[in-house]
Amino acid sequence: MGIYGAINAAISGLKAQSYALENISGNIANSQTTGYKRLDTSFSDLVASGGNDQTTQKAGTVNANSRATNEIPGDIQRSDIDTHMAIKGDGYFVVQEKLGQTDGRSIFSGNNVYTRRGDFTIDEEGYLVNGAGYYLFGNPIDETTGNVSGTVPELIQITNDFMGARQTTQIEYRGNLPTYPITAQSDSTTPGSELLDSSITPGTDITANDNTAFLRSSLAGEAITVYDENGSPVNVQFRWAKSQNADSSVPQNAQWELYYMADPTATGTDAMWTHAGQFEFDGSGALVSTTDDTGTTSTPAGSSMTLSDVTVAGNNIGDLQFAFGSDGLTQYADPNGSAKVKTLAQDGYASGEQTGVQISGSGRIVATYNNGQTRDLYEIPIASFSADSRLERLPGGAFAQTTDSGEPLYSATGSVKGNSLEASNTDIADEFSRLIITQQAYSANTRIVTSGDEMLQEALNMVR
């Protein structure tokens, strides 16, 4: 190879170390860039001529190439912005670049690219765009089923539409009725005083004239706000009255009547309380049968009954399912003699205005509303590739698929984490260590050039 070959090898070394220095410089510059993947440098030797016997071969020049680190994650950091997200594990967000606007509407490239940069925020059009200007894609959620509709990701656009009201269709009610109810009328020394006032026929509605006697001989069953078809709130009050005691000498069970207030302004013979159902308990306190407001008896008792055409203070709510479960209503002794309600819930709500958007633990974009409800809007897909290192690197921390990387696969093992960001995987300490080594190697190569030049000068001086 000779002196010229040595100088040529040293020059290739200078170029290779300059290449490495450029990667180190870029890595350090992007040490705080969200989702940045550093570029390491690989060196490979180029064998000089000399045949196929290593004893006659000489060390050749060197070539430098970048080595991707896409598979090395950065640290996951906490973010206070609800739309910020990070991928924990394998995978990429699916995004597109915006080309411009036409007639006030954004136009996009139509070519999907992929990124780990998750600092997304909502722009004026409702799109989710990250700090590098890439727009997020997702799979829409069917509002009725709650499942993903379609398999091809589409551009995410979040609107500020109101959530429509939902009419109440079911009330869940679970609790215990006392064996001996303590009412204003009951007297422990007077048998039967704990029962519904004798002036009132069990199973019938309570008129305004009978209201005082009814209140004195019944127990409060708590109240709940339900919603009509338009989302207007309606307060429904329940009361219980024991109408029959268990008798050990006769095969009969204890019997309770359920009522709800229908018209608080009723007068005279108008109905103030509507009879909702009848409940029969055996001696052990277990519910054995129910009779709904149409007179239909269920034996053994089911887990619910229908309250037909419920109307409260002129507000029609329609039919309500009064659900108490298989063991939800009991009649056990209670020292306070009151009805103890453990669960009282309903499934309706008023209309709501959107108050925010956040990322759920299952990787879905969820809208929150001021009526206390949430709605899943999109599921965020995670794309993966068979050969991550073969992706084409683009500005802004994005990557494009290539022939060598393979097609995107939507079976990545990673998961989306909300209120988080992935930091750069650059380690400053490592980069400075590489910087020192690169600097020393560059200096050593300059010495080779200097020495080669001196040797050439000596060879020329021989001629003189």
Residue pairs with C-beta under 8 A, 6 or more apart in sequence:
1 9
1 48
1 49
1 58
3 452
3 455
3 456
3 459
4 452
5 48
5 58
6 448
6 452
7 448
7 449
7 452
7 453
8 61
9 59
9 60
9 61
9 62
9 448
10 445
10 446
10 448
10 449
10 452
11 445
11 449
12 46
12 61
12 62
12 63
13 61
13 62
13 441
13 442
13 444
13 445
13 448
14 442
14 445
14 446
14 449
15 64
16 41
16 43
16 62
16 63
16 64
17 64
17 438
17 441
17 442
17 445
18 442
19 41
19 64
20 41
20 43
20 64
20 434
20 438
21 435
21 438
21 439
21 442
23 38
23 39
23 40
23 41
23 66
24 41
24 431
24 434
24 435
24 438
26 39
27 38
27 39
27 426
27 431
28 426
28 428
28 431
30 36
30 38
30 424
30 426
31 424
31 426
31 428
31 431
32 423
32 424
33 397
33 424
34 117
34 118
34 119
34 130
34 131
34 397
34 421
34 422
34 423
34 424
35 74
35 115
35 116
35 117
35 118
35 119
35 397
35 421
35 422
35 423
35 424
36 74
36 117
36 397
36 424
36 425
36 426
37 68
37 69
37 70
37 72
37 116
37 397
37 424
37 425
38 69
38 72
38 424
38 425
38 426
38 431
39 66
39 67
39 68
39 69
40 66
40 67
40 69
41 64
41 65
41 66
41 67
42 64
42 65
42 66
42 67
43 62
43 63
43 64
44 62
44 63
44 64
44 65
45 59
45 60
45 61
45 62
45 63
46 60
46 61
46 62
46 63
47 57
47 60
48 57
48 58
48 59
48 60
48 61
49 57
49 58
50 56
50 57
50 58
51 57
67 389
68 388
68 389
68 391
68 393
69 425
70 388
70 389
70 391
70 399
71 90
71 388
71 389
72 425
73 88
73 89
73 422
73 425
74 116
74 422
74 423
74 424
74 425
75 422
75 423
76 86
76 88
76 417
76 420
76 421
76 422
76 423
77 86
77 420
77 421
77 422
77 423
78 419
78 420
79 119
79 419
79 420
79 421
80 419
81 119
81 121
81 419
82 356
82 357
82 358
82 359
82 418
82 419
83 120
83 121
83 122
83 128
83 357
83 358
83 359
84 118
84 119
84 120
84 121
84 359
84 418
84 419
84 420
84 421
85 93
85 118
85 120
85 359
85 380
85 416
85 417
85 418
85 419
85 420
85 421
86 116
86 118
86 416
86 417
86 420
86 421
86 422
87 93
87 116
87 118
87 382
87 414
87 415
87 416
87 417
87 422
88 414
88 415
88 416
88 417
89 412
89 413
89 414
89 415
90 382
90 384
90 412
90 413
90 414
91 382
91 383
91 384
91 412
91 413
91 414
92 114
92 115
92 116
92 382
92 383
92 384
92 385
92 399
92 408
92 412
93 114
93 115
93 116
93 117
93 118
93 136
93 137
93 380
93 382
93 383
94 112
94 114
94 136
94 137
94 138
94 153
94 381
94 383
94 408
95 112
95 113
95 114
95 115
95 130
95 134
95 135
95 136
95 137
95 398
96 108
96 109
96 110
96 111
96 112
96 113
96 134
96 135
96 137
96 155
97 108
97 109
97 111
97 113
97 133
97 134
97 135
97 398
98 106
98 107
98 108
98 109
98 129
98 133
98 135
99 107
99 108
99 109
100 106
100 107
101 107
105 125
106 125
106 127
108 135
108 155
111 400
112 137
112 153
112 408
113 134
113 394
113 398
113 399
113 400
114 383
114 385
114 391
114 398
114 399
114 400
114 401
114 408
115 130
115 132
115 134
115 396
115 397
115 398
115 399
116 397
116 422
117 130
117 131
117 132
117 134
117 396
117 397
117 398
117 422
118 130
118 420
118 421
118 422
119 130
119 131
119 421
120 128
120 129
120 130
120 136
121 128
121 129
121 130
122 128
122 158
122 357
123 129
125 157
126 157
126 158
126 159
126 160
127 135
127 136
127 155
127 156
127 157
127 158
128 135
128 136
128 156
128 158
128 365
129 135
129 136
130 136
130 396
132 395
132 396
132 397
132 398
133 396
134 396
134 398
135 155
135 156
136 155
136 156
136 380
137 153
137 154
137 155
137 156
137 381
138 153
138 154
138 156
138 365
138 378
138 379
138 380
138 381
139 148
139 149
139 150
139 151
139 152
139 153
139 154
139 378
139 379
139 380
139 381
140 148
140 149
140 150
140 154
140 377
140 378
141 147
141 148
141 149
141 364
141 376
141 377
141 378
141 379
142 148
142 149
143 375
146 376
148 379
151 410
153 381
156 365
156 377
156 378
158 357
158 365
158 367
158 377
160 353
160 354
161 354
162 351
162 352
162 353
162 354
163 351
163 352
163 353
163 354
163 367
163 369
163 371
163 373
163 375
164 231
164 351
165 227
165 229
165 230
165 231
165 348
165 349
165 350
165 351
166 227
166 231
166 347
166 348
166 349
167 227
167 228
167 229
167 231
167 317
167 318
167 348
168 226
168 227
168 228
168 317
168 320
168 346
168 347
168 348
169 318
169 319
169 320
169 321
169 347
169 348
170 304
170 320
170 321
170 322
170 323
170 346
170 347
171 224
171 226
171 236
171 320
171 321
171 322
171 323
171 344
171 345
171 346
172 323
172 324
172 343
172 344
172 345
172 346
173 238
173 322
173 323
173 324
173 328
173 329
173 341
173 343
173 344
174 324
174 325
174 328
174 329
174 341
174 342
174 343
174 344
175 221
175 328
175 329
175 330
175 339
175 340
175 341
175 342
175 343
175 344
176 329
176 330
176 331
176 332
176 334
176 339
176 340
176 342
177 219
177 240
177 242
177 256
177 279
177 281
177 329
177 330
177 331
177 339
178 219
178 331
178 332
178 333
178 334
178 336
178 337
178 338
178 339
179 254
179 285
179 331
179 332
179 333
179 334
180 186
180 188
180 194
180 333
180 337
181 194
181 218
181 219
181 240
181 242
181 337
181 338
181 339
182 194
182 336
182 337
182 338
183 194
183 216
183 217
183 218
183 219
183 337
184 215
184 216
184 217
185 193
185 194
185 197
185 216
185 217
186 193
186 194
186 217
186 337
187 193
192 245
194 242
194 245
194 337
195 217
195 241
195 242
195 243
195 244
195 245
196 202
196 214
196 217
196 218
196 241
196 242
196 243
196 257
197 210
197 213
197 214
197 216
197 217
199 210
199 213
200 206
200 210
200 213
200 214
200 217
200 241
202 241
202 243
202 244
202 255
202 257
202 278
203 243
203 257
203 275
203 278
203 291
204 275
205 259
205 262
205 271
205 273
205 274
205 275
206 214
206 259
206 271
206 272
206 273
206 275
207 266
207 268
207 269
207 270
207 271
207 272
208 266
208 267
208 268
208 269
208 270
208 271
208 272
209 268
209 269
211 272
211 273
214 239
214 241
214 259
214 273
215 239
217 241
218 239
218 240
218 241
218 259
219 239
219 240
219 241
219 337
219 338
219 339
220 237
220 238
220 239
220 338
220 339
221 237
221 238
221 239
221 240
221 258
221 339
221 341
222 237
222 238
222 339
222 341
222 344
223 235
223 236
223 237
223 238
224 235
224 236
224 344
224 345
224 346
225 233
225 234
225 235
225 236
225 346
226 233
226 234
226 236
226 317
226 320
226 346
226 348
227 233
227 234
227 317
227 346
227 348
227 349
227 350
228 234
228 315
228 316
228 317
228 318
229 318
231 348
231 349
231 350
231 351
232 315
232 350
233 350
234 312
234 313
234 315
234 317
235 312
236 260
236 261
236 310
236 312
236 317
237 260
237 261
238 258
238 259
238 260
238 276
239 258
239 259
239 260
239 261
239 273
240 256
240 257
240 258
240 259
240 339
241 256
241 257
241 259
242 254
242 255
242 256
242 257
243 255
243 256
243 257
243 278
244 252
244 253
244 254
244 255
245 254
246 252
246 253
246 254
246 281
246 282
246 283
248 283
253 280
253 281
253 282
253 283
253 288
254 280
254 281
254 282
254 331
255 278
255 279
255 280
255 281
256 278
256 279
256 280
256 281
256 331
257 275
257 277
257 278
257 279
258 275
258 276
258 277
258 278
258 279
258 322
259 273
259 274
259 275
259 276
260 273
260 274
260 276
260 307
260 310
260 312
261 272
261 273
261 274
261 312
262 271
262 272
262 273
262 274
262 311
262 312
262 313
263 270
263 271
263 272
263 312
263 313
263 314
264 272
264 313
265 313
266 272
274 293
274 310
275 293
276 293
276 307
276 322
277 290
277 291
277 292
277 293
277 305
277 307
277 322
278 290
278 291
279 287
279 289
279 290
279 301
279 329
280 287
280 288
280 289
280 290
280 291
280 301
281 287
281 288
281 330
281 331
282 288
285 330
285 331
285 332
286 327
286 330
286 331
287 301
287 324
287 327
287 329
287 330
287 331
288 299
288 300
288 301
289 297
289 298
289 299
289 300
289 301
290 297
290 298
290 301
290 302
290 305
291 297
291 298
292 298
292 305
292 306
292 307
292 308
293 306
293 307
293 308
294 308
298 305
303 323
303 324
303 325
303 326
303 328
304 321
304 322
304 323
304 324
305 321
305 322
306 319
306 320
306 321
306 322
307 319
307 320
307 321
307 322
308 319
309 316
309 318
309 319
310 316
310 317
310 318
310 319
310 320
311 317
328 343
334 340
349 371
349 372
349 373
350 371
351 371
352 369
352 370
352 371
352 372
352 373
353 369
353 370
354 367
354 368
354 369
355 368
355 369
355 370
356 367
356 368
357 365
357 366
357 367
357 368
357 377
358 365
358 366
358 368
358 418
358 419
359 365
359 366
359 380
359 416
359 417
359 418
359 419
360 366
360 376
360 418
361 417
361 418
362 379
363 379
363 380
363 382
363 415
363 416
364 376
364 377
364 378
364 379
364 380
365 376
365 377
365 378
365 379
365 380
366 374
366 375
366 376
366 377
367 374
367 375
367 377
368 374
369 375
380 416
381 410
382 410
382 412
382 414
382 415
382 416
383 408
383 409
383 410
383 412
384 408
384 409
384 410
384 411
384 412
384 413
384 414
385 391
385 401
385 405
385 406
385 407
385 408
385 409
386 405
386 406
386 409
387 404
387 405
387 406
388 405
390 402
390 404
390 405
390 406
391 399
391 400
391 401
391 402
391 405
392 399
392 400
392 401
392 402
392 405
393 399
394 400
401 407
401 408
